[in-house]
Amino acid sequence: MMGIQNVVILGSTGSVGKSTVEVLLAEKPARFSVSLLAAAGSWPALLAQAKSLGTSCLYLDKPEAFKQAKKTLSRKTKLLQSRGDLLGFLSSEPIDIAVVVLSDFELAALTIEALCLRSDRRIKILVASKEPMVTFGDAYRRLASKNAHAIIPLDSEPSAIFQCLNGSLDTKGSVDKIYLTATGGPFYRKPVPWDKITPEMALNHPVWKMGKKITIDSATLVNKALELMEINNLFNMPSSKIEILIHPQCVIHSMVAMKNGSILAQLGPATMKLPIHYGLLWPQGFDANGVVNHIGPQDLAQLTFDKPDFERFPCLKIALDVAKVQKEPQRLIARAALMGADEAAVESFLAGRIGFQDMPGLLRETVAAASRHWASLKAKRQSDLKFGLSVFKWAKETALRERVKQS
């Protein structure tokens, strides 16, 4: 029986963060104590969570939110003032479990690195911030292994693979192939012309209730390519051995084909609370009664699987082409550039500066431009993280600038 686990939640006011808080409240105080909550700018929600969980240390990334929250806090609550303070906390305070669900690419990347670098204690690092895992996941995996940390995926599909492998990231020897499932998003079975798609339409996902960025990525199917690259890094599985299948019913969350001819599948309700609960209580096992609704045989009556249509979803093809790049530094450049270009494309689409149909070209052009620009530089790189963040920023700024020119 494990004792009380000390938890930090980075990104607690987002969709997955809120679900994490709900799961912890269902389990607390018997198993968990939450020592830190961090968010971007939703300070009223953060303060409410802190009150519910009894958390005395908080972080807000946006300066204006920090100022507003500071006016209302009691002296008993500590408000970290900077990213440096946050990284210092993660590097030194007693932490058993860190939940990383931040939407800010740079901050998520820095926090995961800070946790992986710790050598004084073993930490269970639960990650739903997939963009840093796409870009730096192989380095995180090696660093975590060196310092005896456990990185556990929180996204539904990577978590399903983790569960199929009995809570392991090891795919060597026995695994032949991974089938990564996708709902297809709001437009898979609705042949809407891309130039007619509005942000409101794209944000109406048929199954999942998520943040805006990941919901748009699900509409273009870019999200599924990002998950493929995350799995490639985290499970050390070649991209060529990971196949995407469209599964609109969202009952099977992924499958693992073994070399002995069998296939292992994880089936469950479409809720993030299941992988969150699994990750928090891994490796002891868990009873999720009262946390998630269970499925039954009636939910398995009709399960369908299709291969993705790359002509209808060109963003998926562009992102998968990035996944094929394996030589360094081109691999890091392409992945970091895709993250920056995609973030710019989603922001521009939601702001009405570009149409849904403009997103593929923006991704393709920016990744190509970044590959030319950064591959030609002769300067010695300080570290993969710093270099990757520089490429990300360059790609995002370039994509935003090009859209302004053309609008």
C-alpha positions in Angstrom: 0.0 0.0 0.0 1.6 3.2 -1.1 1.6 6.3 1.2 0.3 9.7 0.3 1.8 10.9 -3.0 2.8 14.5 -3.5 1.4 15.9 -6.7 1.9 19.0 -8.9 -0.4 19.9 -11.7 1.0 22.0 -14.5 -2.0 23.3 -16.6 -4.7 22.6 -14.1 -7.4 25.0 -15.5 -7.4 23.4 -19.0 -9.6 20.6 -20.1 -7.3 17.7 -19.1 -6.2 19.7 -16.0 -9.8 20.0 -14.8 -10.4 16.3 -15.3 -7.2 15.6 -13.3 -8.5 17.8 -10.4 -11.8 16.0 -10.5 -10.1 12.6 -10.3 -7.9 13.7 -7.4 -10.9 15.1 -5.5 -12.5 11.7 -5.8 -9.4 10.0 -4.4 -8.1 12.6 -1.9 -7.1 12.8 0.9 -6.4 9.1 1.2 -3.8 8.9 -1.6 -2.7 12.4 -2.8 -1.6 15.8 -1.6 -1.4 18.5 -4.2 1.5 20.9 -3.5 1.4 23.1 -6.6 -1.1 24.2 -9.2 0.0 26.1 -12.3 -2.0 27.8 -15.1 -1.7 30.3 -17.9 -4.1 33.0 -16.9 -7.4 31.6 -15.5 -6.7 32.9 -12.0 -10.3 32.6 -10.6 -10.5 29.0 -11.6 -7.0 28.4 -10.2 -7.9 29.9 -6.9 -11.1 27.8 -6.7 -9.1 24.6 -7.4 -6.5 25.6 -4.7 -9.3 26.0 -2.2 -10.8 22.6 -3.1 -7.5 20.7 -3.0 -5.9 22.6 -0.1 -3.0 23.7 -2.3 -0.7 26.5 -0.9 1.6 27.2 -3.8 0.4 28.5 -7.2 1.8 29.8 -10.5 0.2 32.0 -13.2 2.2 32.4 -16.4 0.5 35.7 -17.6 1.7 38.8 -15.7 -1.8 40.4 -15.6 -3.3 37.3 -14.1 -0.5 37.2 -11.6 -1.3 40.8 -10.5 -5.0 40.1 -10.2 -4.6 36.9 -8.2 -2.1 38.5 -5.9 -4.7 41.0 -4.8 -7.0 38.3 -3.5 -4.6 35.7 -2.0 -4.2 35.1 1.7 -0.8 35.2 3.2 -0.9 31.4 3.6 -0.8 31.0 -0.2 2.5 31.4 -2.1 2.3 32.7 -5.7 5.5 32.0 -7.7 6.6 35.1 -9.6 8.4 33.8 -12.7 9.1 30.8 -14.9 12.4 30.6 -13.2 10.7 30.3 -9.8 8.5 27.5 -11.2 11.4 25.6 -12.7 13.2 26.1 -9.4 10.3 24.5 -7.5 10.2 21.6 -9.9 13.9 21.1 -9.6 14.1 21.0 -5.8 10.8 20.4 -4.0 9.6 16.9 -3.0 7.5 15.6 -5.9 6.2 12.1 -6.4 3.9 12.8 -9.4 3.9 15.6 -11.9 1.0 16.1 -14.3 2.1 18.1 -17.3 -0.9 19.4 -19.3 0.3 22.8 -20.3 -0.7 24.2 -23.7 2.3 26.6 -24.0 5.0 24.7 -26.0 8.0 26.4 -24.5 6.9 26.2 -20.9 5.8 22.6 -21.2 9.1 21.7 -22.8 11.1 23.4 -20.0 9.1 21.8 -17.2 9.4 18.3 -18.6 13.1 18.8 -18.9 13.4 20.1 -15.4 11.6 17.1 -14.0 13.6 14.6 -16.1 16.9 16.2 -14.9 16.3 15.5 -11.3 18.5 12.8 -9.9 17.6 13.1 -6.2 14.2 11.3 -6.3 12.1 9.2 -8.6 9.2 11.1 -10.2 6.2 9.8 -12.1 5.7 12.2 -15.0 2.3 12.1 -16.5 2.3 14.0 -19.9 -0.6 15.2 -22.1 1.4 18.1 -23.6 2.2 16.2 -26.8 4.0 18.9 -28.8 7.2 18.8 -26.6 7.0 15.0 -26.7 6.9 15.1 -30.5 9.9 17.4 -30.6 12.1 16.3 -27.7 10.5 13.0 -26.6 13.4 10.7 -27.4 15.7 12.9 -25.3 13.2 13.0 -22.5 12.9 9.2 -22.6 16.7 8.7 -22.3 17.0 11.3 -19.6 14.1 9.9 -17.6 15.6 6.4 -17.9 19.0 7.6 -16.7 17.4 9.2 -13.6 14.9 6.4 -12.9 11.8 8.5 -13.6 8.7 7.1 -15.3 7.1 9.0 -18.2 3.5 8.0 -18.6 1.3 9.2 -21.5 -2.0 10.8 -20.6 -3.5 11.1 -24.1 -6.2 8.5 -24.6 -4.5 6.6 -27.5 -0.8 6.6 -26.2 -2.2 5.6 -22.8 -4.1 2.8 -24.4 -0.8 1.5 -25.9 0.9 1.8 -22.5 -2.0 -0.2 -20.9 -1.8 -2.9 -23.7 1.9 -3.3 -22.8 1.0 -3.7 -19.1 2.3 -0.3 -18.1 5.5 -0.5 -20.1 7.2 1.6 -22.8 9.2 -1.4 -24.0 8.2 -2.5 -27.5 11.4 -4.4 -28.4 11.2 -8.1 -29.2 7.5 -8.8 -28.9 5.7 -6.0 -30.7 5.2 -6.1 -34.4 3.0 -3.1 -35.1 0.8 -0.4 -33.4 -2.6 0.6 -34.6 -3.4 4.2 -33.6 -7.1 4.9 -33.7 -8.8 8.3 -34.6 -12.4 9.3 -34.6 -11.9 11.3 -37.8 -13.0 14.5 -36.3 -16.1 16.6 -37.3 -15.6 16.3 -41.1 -14.7 12.7 -41.7 -18.2 11.7 -42.6 -19.4 15.2 -43.6 -18.0 16.2 -47.0 -18.0 19.9 -46.3 -15.9 22.0 -48.7 -12.8 23.2 -46.8 -13.4 26.8 -47.9 -16.8 26.7 -46.2 -15.6 25.5 -42.8 -15.9 28.0 -40.0 -14.1 28.0 -36.6 -17.5 27.1 -35.0 -17.9 24.1 -37.2 -14.3 22.9 -36.7 -14.6 23.3 -32.9 -17.6 21.0 -32.8 -15.9 17.6 -32.2 -18.3 14.6 -32.3 -16.8 12.9 -29.3 -14.3 14.8 -27.2 -14.6 18.1 -25.4 -11.1 19.6 -25.5 -9.2 22.9 -25.8 -9.4 24.9 -29.0 -5.9 24.1 -30.3 -6.3 20.3 -30.0 -9.8 20.4 -31.3 -8.7 22.2 -34.5 -5.8 19.7 -34.8 -8.4 16.9 -34.6 -10.4 18.5 -37.4 -7.4 18.6 -39.7 -6.2 15.2 -38.3 -2.8 16.8 -37.6 -3.4 15.7 -34.0 -3.2 12.1 -35.0 0.2 12.6 -36.8 1.5 14.3 -33.6 0.4 11.3 -31.6 2.2 9.0 -34.0 5.4 11.0 -33.5 4.8 11.0 -29.7 4.5 7.2 -29.8 7.5 7.0 -32.0 9.6 8.8 -29.4 8.1 7.5 -26.2 7.9 3.8 -27.1 11.0 3.9 -29.4 8.8 2.5 -32.1 9.6 3.2 -35.8 7.1 5.4 -37.5 6.7 2.9 -40.2 5.4 0.4 -37.6 2.6 2.7 -36.5 -0.6 2.7 -38.6 -3.5 5.2 -38.2 -7.0 3.8 -38.4 -10.2 5.9 -38.5 -12.5 4.4 -35.8 -15.5 6.8 -35.4 -17.1 4.9 -32.5 -14.2 5.7 -30.3 -14.4 2.5 -28.3 -11.0 1.0 -29.1 -8.4 3.6 -28.2 -5.5 1.8 -29.8 -4.2 -1.7 -30.6 -0.9 -3.5 -30.4 -0.1 -6.3 -32.8 2.3 -8.8 -31.3 4.8 -10.9 -33.2 3.1 -14.1 -32.1 0.0 -13.1 -34.3 -2.2 -11.8 -31.5 -3.6 -8.3 -31.1 -4.0 -6.5 -27.8 -6.6 -3.7 -27.6 -7.7 -1.3 -25.0 -11.4 -0.6 -25.0 -13.1 1.9 -22.8 -15.4 5.0 -22.5 -14.4 8.2 -24.2 -13.2 10.1 -21.2 -9.8 11.4 -20.2 -10.5 10.4 -16.6 -9.7 6.8 -17.3 -6.0 7.4 -18.5 -5.6 10.0 -15.8 -6.7 7.6 -13.1 -4.6 4.9 -14.6 -1.5 7.1 -14.6 -2.0 8.5 -11.1 -2.3 5.0 -9.6 0.2 3.1 -11.9 1.7 0.6 -11.2 -0.4 -0.5 -8.3 -3.6 -0.9 -10.4 -6.9 0.9 -9.8 -10.6 0.7 -9.2 -12.3 3.4 -11.3 -15.8 2.8 -10.0 -17.3 6.2 -9.3 -14.7 7.9 -11.5 -15.7 6.7 -15.0 -18.7 4.9 -16.5 -18.0 1.4 -17.7 -18.7 0.0 -21.2 -20.4 -3.3 -21.9 -21.0 -5.8 -24.8 -23.8 -3.5 -26.1 -21.1 -0.9 -26.9 -19.3 -3.4 -29.1 -22.1 -4.2 -31.6 -20.6 -2.1 -34.5 -16.9 -1.3 -34.6 -15.5 0.0 -37.9 -12.0 0.9 -39.1 -11.0 2.8 -42.2 -7.7 4.0 -43.6 -7.4 7.9 -43.6 -8.1 9.8 -46.8 -5.0 11.9 -47.4 -6.6 13.8 -50.3 -9.3 15.1 -48.0 -7.0 15.6 -45.1 -3.7 17.0 -46.6 -2.5 18.3 -43.3 -2.2 14.7 -42.0 -0.1 13.8 -45.0 2.2 16.8 -44.5 2.7 16.0 -40.8 3.3 12.3 -41.6 6.0 13.3 -44.1 7.7 15.2 -41.2 7.5 12.0 -39.1 9.5 10.1 -41.7 12.5 12.5 -41.4 15.0 10.6 -39.2 18.4 12.1 -39.8 19.6 14.8 -37.3 19.5 17.7 -37.2 16.8 17.6 -39.9 14.5 15.5 -37.8 14.5 18.0 -34.9 14.2 21.0 -37.3 11.2 19.5 -39.2 9.4 18.6 -36.0 10.0 21.9 -34.2 9.0 23.8 -37.4 5.8 21.8 -37.7 4.9 22.6 -34.1 5.4 26.4 -34.7 3.7 26.4 -38.1 0.7 24.5 -36.8 0.3 26.7 -33.7 0.4 29.8 -36.1 -2.1 28.2 -38.5 -4.6 27.3 -35.7 -4.3 30.8 -34.2 -4.8 32.5 -37.6 -7.8 30.3 -38.5 -9.5 30.9 -35.2 -8.9 34.7 -35.6 -10.4 34.7 -39.1 -7.2 35.7 -40.8 -7.0 32.5 -42.9 -9.5 29.9 -44.1 -9.4 26.2 -43.2 -8.3 25.5 -46.8 -5.2 27.7 -46.2 -3.7 25.6 -43.4 -2.1 22.8 -45.5 -0.1 25.3 -47.6 1.0 27.2 -44.5 2.3 24.0 -42.8 4.1 22.8 -46.0 5.7 26.2 -46.8 6.9 26.9 -43.3 8.4 23.4 -42.7 10.3 23.7 -46.0 11.5 27.2 -45.2 12.7 26.2 -41.8 14.5 23.2 -43.1 16.4 25.4 -45.6 17.1 28.2 -43.1 18.3 26.2 -40.1 20.1 23.4 -41.9 22.4 26.0 -43.6 23.5 27.5 -40.3 27.0 26.6 -39.2 26.8 27.8 -35.6 27.2 25.0 -33.0 24.0 24.2 -31.2 24.1 24.6 -27.4 21.5 21.9 -26.8 18.6 20.1 -28.6 16.1 21.9 -26.3 17.4 25.4 -26.9 17.9 24.8 -30.6 14.4 23.2 -31.0 12.7 26.1 -29.2 14.5 28.6 -31.5 13.3 26.7 -34.5 9.7 26.6 -33.1 9.7 30.4 -32.4 11.2 31.1 -35.9 8.6 28.9 -37.6 5.7 30.4 -35.7 6.8 34.0 -36.4 7.5 33.2 -40.0 4.1 31.6 -40.5 2.3 34.5 -38.8 4.2 37.0 -40.8 3.5 35.3 -44.1 -0.2 35.1 -43.4 -0.2 38.9 -42.6 1.5 39.6 -45.9 -1.0 37.5 -47.9 -4.2 38.7 -46.1 
